[in-house]
Amino acid sequence: MSTRDELSFDLTCTVRDTCLCHHVQRAARAIARHFDEAFRPLDLTNGQFSLMMSLNAPVAPTIGTISNLLAMDRTTLTANLKPLERRGLVSVAVDEGDRRGRVLTLTASGRQLLAAALPAWKRTHAAIEGLLAAPDRLRVDLRALS
């Protein structure tokens, strides 16, 4: 059997229509675009909002803690922190408990920007959630996958 026979257009359509990875990726990109648009007036992306929100904790989290929370490798997290640090929104400091590690904190400016972004997040989140038949079930299912 030739490769052409194995890779029929019908098979392509079946994968396109049933592949969970494909559908989750498309949905994630669409949702990200909505949030990026909502945060644009604040010069913030959806990824930066999520990263900054993950730093809003009573105790300064470590890079390892945040990389696990966001399912992001440390190198990518460090690269994503750089622009926030340059803007004075995030502070990266030596972990006094383990001098090899780093702890991450929101600066006062970072907290102000995050607070300013919250109304846009609430509006956008409510609009997207309103399109879903069972948003709580979707959250449960997505957590099960991660």
Phi and psi restraints in degrees (value plus and minus 20) as a CYANA .aco file:
   2 SER   PHI    -103.3   -63.3
   2 SER   PSI     141.2   181.2
   3 THR   PHI     -81.0   -41.0
   3 THR   PSI     -56.3   -16.3
   4 ARG   PHI     -81.2   -41.2
   4 ARG   PSI     -59.9   -19.9
   5 ASP   PHI     -88.4   -48.4
   5 ASP   PSI     -57.6   -17.6
   6 GLU   PHI     -90.8   -50.8
   6 GLU   PSI     -47.8    -7.8
   7 LEU   PHI    -131.9   -91.9
   7 LEU   PSI      41.6    81.6
   8 SER   PHI     -92.0   -52.0
   8 SER   PSI     141.4   181.4
   9 PHE   PHI     -84.6   -44.6
   9 PHE   PSI     -53.3   -13.3
  10 ASP   PHI     -80.0   -40.0
  10 ASP   PSI     -61.5   -21.5
  11 LEU   PHI     -84.0   -44.0
  11 LEU   PSI     -62.1   -22.1
  12 THR   PHI     -77.5   -37.5
  12 THR   PSI     -64.7   -24.7
  13 CYS   PHI     -84.8   -44.8
  13 CYS   PSI     -59.0   -19.0
  14 THR   PHI     -83.3   -43.3
  14 THR   PSI     -66.9   -26.9
  15 VAL   PHI     -83.3   -43.3
  15 VAL   PSI     -66.3   -26.3
  16 ARG   PHI     -76.7   -36.7
  16 ARG   PSI     -61.3   -21.3
  17 ASP   PHI    -103.5   -63.5
  17 ASP   PSI     -39.4     0.6
  18 THR   PHI    -138.6   -98.6
  18 THR   PSI     -35.1     4.9
  19 CYS   PHI     -88.1   -48.1
  19 CYS   PSI      96.0   136.0
  20 LEU   PHI     -83.1   -43.1
  20 LEU   PSI     -60.5   -20.5
  21 CYS   PHI     -78.5   -38.5
  21 CYS   PSI     -66.5   -26.5
  22 HIS   PHI     -79.1   -39.1
  22 HIS   PSI     -68.1   -28.1
  23 HIS   PHI     -88.1   -48.1
  23 HIS   PSI     -59.0   -19.0
  24 VAL   PHI     -86.7   -46.7
  24 VAL   PSI     -61.8   -21.8
  25 GLN   PHI     -82.1   -42.1
  25 GLN   PSI     -66.0   -26.0
  26 ARG   PHI     -81.2   -41.2
  26 ARG   PSI     -65.1   -25.1
  27 ALA   PHI     -84.6   -44.6
  27 ALA   PSI     -62.0   -22.0
  28 ALA   PHI     -82.2   -42.2
  28 ALA   PSI     -62.2   -22.2
  29 ARG   PHI     -85.8   -45.8
  29 ARG   PSI     -60.1   -20.1
  30 ALA   PHI     -85.6   -45.6
  30 ALA   PSI     -64.7   -24.7
  31 ILE   PHI     -83.7   -43.7
  31 ILE   PSI     -63.3   -23.3
  32 ALA   PHI     -78.9   -38.9
  32 ALA   PSI     -61.5   -21.5
  33 ARG   PHI     -81.2   -41.2
  33 ARG   PSI     -60.7   -20.7
  34 HIS   PHI     -82.0   -42.0
  34 HIS   PSI     -66.1   -26.1
  35 PHE   PHI     -90.0   -50.0
  35 PHE   PSI     -58.5   -18.5
  36 ASP   PHI     -78.3   -38.3
  36 ASP   PSI     -62.3   -22.3
  37 GLU   PHI     -84.5   -44.5
  37 GLU   PSI     -61.1   -21.1
  38 ALA   PHI     -86.1   -46.1
  38 ALA   PSI     -55.3   -15.3
  39 PHE   PHI    -109.8   -69.8
  39 PHE   PSI     -30.0    10.0
  40 ARG   PHI     -73.1   -33.1
  40 ARG   PSI     -63.6   -23.6
  41 PRO   PHI     -80.3   -40.3
  41 PRO   PSI     -39.6     0.4
  42 LEU   PHI    -117.8   -77.8
  42 LEU   PSI     -15.1    24.9
  43 ASP   PHI      35.9    75.9
  43 ASP   PSI      28.2    68.2
  44 LEU   PHI    -156.3  -116.3
  44 LEU   PSI     123.4   163.4
  45 THR   PHI    -121.7   -81.7
  45 THR   PSI     146.4   186.4
  46 ASN   PHI     -82.3   -42.3
  46 ASN   PSI     -57.2   -17.2
  47 GLY   PHI     -85.7   -45.7
  47 GLY   PSI     -60.1   -20.1
  48 GLN   PHI     -86.5   -46.5
  48 GLN   PSI     -59.9   -19.9
  49 PHE   PHI     -79.8   -39.8
  49 PHE   PSI     -68.4   -28.4
  50 SER   PHI     -82.3   -42.3
  50 SER   PSI     -62.7   -22.7
  51 LEU   PHI     -83.2   -43.2
  51 LEU   PSI     -68.1   -28.1
  52 MET   PHI     -84.0   -44.0
  52 MET   PSI     -59.9   -19.9
  53 MET   PHI     -83.1   -43.1
  53 MET   PSI     -55.6   -15.6
  54 SER   PHI     -88.0   -48.0
  54 SER   PSI     -39.0     1.0
  55 LEU   PHI    -107.6   -67.6
  55 LEU   PSI     -30.5     9.5
  56 ASN   PHI     -98.8   -58.8
  56 ASN   PSI      61.8   101.8
  57 ALA   PHI    -157.3  -117.3
  57 ALA   PSI     135.0   175.0
  58 PRO   PHI     -84.9   -44.9
  58 PRO   PSI     -49.2    -9.2
  59 VAL   PHI    -140.1  -100.1
  59 VAL   PSI     113.2   153.2
  60 ALA   PHI     -78.4   -38.4
  60 ALA   PSI     100.5   140.5
  61 PRO   PHI     -96.9   -56.9
  61 PRO   PSI     141.1   181.1
  62 THR   PHI    -110.9   -70.9
  62 THR   PSI     145.6   185.6
  63 ILE   PHI     -78.8   -38.8
  63 ILE   PSI     -61.7   -21.7
  64 GLY   PHI     -81.2   -41.2
  64 GLY   PSI     -63.2   -23.2
  65 THR   PHI     -81.1   -41.1
  65 THR   PSI     -66.0   -26.0
  66 ILE   PHI     -91.0   -51.0
  66 ILE   PSI     -58.8   -18.8
  67 SER   PHI     -83.0   -43.0
  67 SER   PSI     -57.7   -17.7
  68 ASN   PHI     -87.2   -47.2
  68 ASN   PSI     -64.9   -24.9
  69 LEU   PHI     -79.8   -39.8
  69 LEU   PSI     -63.1   -23.1
  70 LEU   PHI    -111.1   -71.1
  70 LEU   PSI     -17.8    22.2
  71 ALA   PHI      32.3    72.3
  71 ALA   PSI      30.7    70.7
  72 MET   PHI    -151.5  -111.5
  72 MET   PSI     116.5   156.5
  73 ASP   PHI     -89.9   -49.9
  73 ASP   PSI     138.1   178.1
  74 ARG   PHI     -81.0   -41.0
  74 ARG   PSI     -57.2   -17.2
  75 THR   PHI     -83.8   -43.8
  75 THR   PSI     -64.4   -24.4
  76 THR   PHI     -85.1   -45.1
  76 THR   PSI     -62.5   -22.5
  77 LEU   PHI     -80.4   -40.4
  77 LEU   PSI     -65.4   -25.4
  78 THR   PHI     -79.6   -39.6
  78 THR   PSI     -62.7   -22.7
  79 ALA   PHI     -83.7   -43.7
  79 ALA   PSI     -57.1   -17.1
  80 ASN   PHI     -93.8   -53.8
  80 ASN   PSI     -45.0    -5.0
  81 LEU   PHI     -95.0   -55.0
  81 LEU   PSI     -52.1   -12.1
  82 LYS   PHI     -72.6   -32.6
  82 LYS   PSI     -72.2   -32.2
  83 PRO   PHI     -84.3   -44.3
  83 PRO   PSI     -53.1   -13.1
  84 LEU   PHI     -89.2   -49.2
  84 LEU   PSI     -57.1   -17.1
  85 GLU   PHI     -88.6   -48.6
  85 GLU   PSI     -62.4   -22.4
  86 ARG   PHI     -81.1   -41.1
  86 ARG   PSI     -54.9   -14.9
  87 ARG   PHI     -99.9   -59.9
  87 ARG   PSI     -23.6    16.4
  88 GLY   PHI      56.6    96.6
  88 GLY   PSI       3.8    43.8
  89 LEU   PHI    -114.9   -74.9
  89 LEU   PSI     -45.6    -5.6
  90 VAL   PHI    -153.8  -113.8
  90 VAL   PSI     124.9   164.9
  91 SER   PHI    -137.3   -97.3
  91 SER   PSI     114.1   154.1
  92 VAL   PHI    -134.5   -94.5
  92 VAL   PSI     102.4   142.4
  93 ALA   PHI    -153.0  -113.0
  93 ALA   PSI     141.4   181.4
  94 VAL   PHI     -84.9   -44.9
  94 VAL   PSI     116.4   156.4
  95 ASP   PHI     -96.3   -56.3
  95 ASP   PSI      94.3   134.3
  96 GLU   PHI     -84.5   -44.5
  96 GLU   PSI     -45.4    -5.4
  97 GLY   PHI     -97.4   -57.4
  97 GLY   PSI     -46.2    -6.2
  98 ASP   PHI    -170.2  -130.2
  98 ASP   PSI      76.1   116.1
  99 ARG   PHI     -79.4   -39.4
  99 ARG   PSI     -34.4     5.6
 100 ARG   PHI     -97.5   -57.5
 100 ARG   PSI     -42.4    -2.4
 101 GLY   PHI    -113.4   -73.4
 101 GLY   PSI     152.6   192.6
 102 ARG   PHI    -148.2  -108.2
 102 ARG   PSI     123.6   163.6
 103 VAL   PHI    -132.5   -92.5
 103 VAL   PSI     130.5   170.5
 104 LEU   PHI    -140.2  -100.2
 104 LEU   PSI     112.4   152.4
 105 THR   PHI    -156.8  -116.8
 105 THR   PSI     129.8   169.8
 106 LEU   PHI     -97.5   -57.5
 106 LEU   PSI     117.6   157.6
 107 THR   PHI    -101.7   -61.7
 107 THR   PSI     154.0   194.0
 108 ALA   PHI     -78.5   -38.5
 108 ALA   PSI     -61.3   -21.3
 109 SER   PHI     -84.1   -44.1
 109 SER   PSI     -58.4   -18.4
 110 GLY   PHI     -84.6   -44.6
 110 GLY   PSI     -61.7   -21.7
 111 ARG   PHI     -85.3   -45.3
 111 ARG   PSI     -59.3   -19.3
 112 GLN   PHI     -84.2   -44.2
 112 GLN   PSI     -63.7   -23.7
 113 LEU   PHI     -85.9   -45.9
 113 LEU   PSI     -61.7   -21.7
 114 LEU   PHI     -81.9   -41.9
 114 LEU   PSI     -62.3   -22.3
 115 ALA   PHI     -84.0   -44.0
 115 ALA   PSI     -58.4   -18.4
 116 ALA   PHI     -88.4   -48.4
 116 ALA   PSI     -49.6    -9.6
 117 ALA   PHI    -100.5   -60.5
 117 ALA   PSI     -39.8     0.2
 118 LEU   PHI     -78.9   -38.9
 118 LEU   PSI     -63.6   -23.6
 119 PRO   PHI     -80.4   -40.4
 119 PRO   PSI     -58.5   -18.5
 120 ALA   PHI     -85.8   -45.8
 120 ALA   PSI     -60.1   -20.1
 121 TRP   PHI     -82.5   -42.5
 121 TRP   PSI     -66.6   -26.6
 122 LYS   PHI     -80.4   -40.4
 122 LYS   PSI     -65.5   -25.5
 123 ARG   PHI     -82.2   -42.2
 123 ARG   PSI     -68.5   -28.5
 124 THR   PHI     -87.0   -47.0
 124 THR   PSI     -62.9   -22.9
 125 HIS   PHI     -82.0   -42.0
 125 HIS   PSI     -64.2   -24.2
 126 ALA   PHI     -83.2   -43.2
 126 ALA   PSI     -60.0   -20.0
 127 ALA   PHI     -84.7   -44.7
 127 ALA   PSI     -63.8   -23.8
 128 ILE   PHI     -88.2   -48.2
 128 ILE   PSI     -64.5   -24.5
 129 GLU   PHI     -81.2   -41.2
 129 GLU   PSI     -53.2   -13.2
 130 GLY   PHI     -85.6   -45.6
 130 GLY   PSI     -39.5     0.5
 131 LEU   PHI    -102.6   -62.6
 131 LEU   PSI     -31.7     8.3
 132 LEU   PHI    -118.8   -78.8
 132 LEU   PSI     121.7   161.7
 133 ALA   PHI     -92.9   -52.9
 133 ALA   PSI     -56.4   -16.4
 134 ALA   PHI    -164.7  -124.7
 134 ALA   PSI      53.6    93.6
 135 PRO   PHI     -80.8   -40.8
 135 PRO   PSI     -56.3   -16.3
 136 ASP   PHI     -85.6   -45.6
 136 ASP   PSI     -59.4   -19.4
 137 ARG   PHI     -85.5   -45.5
 137 ARG   PSI     -60.2   -20.2
 138 LEU   PHI     -80.6   -40.6
 138 LEU   PSI     -63.7   -23.7
 139 ARG   PHI     -80.4   -40.4
 139 ARG   PSI     -63.5   -23.5
 140 VAL   PHI     -81.0   -41.0
 140 VAL   PSI     -66.6   -26.6
 141 ASP   PHI     -84.5   -44.5
 141 ASP   PSI     -61.2   -21.2
 142 LEU   PHI     -87.0   -47.0
 142 LEU   PSI     -57.9   -17.9
 143 ARG   PHI     -82.9   -42.9
 143 ARG   PSI     -59.0   -19.0
 144 ALA   PHI     -81.4   -41.4
 144 ALA   PSI     -54.2   -14.2
 145 LEU   PHI     -95.7   -55.7
 145 LEU   PSI     -46.7    -6.7
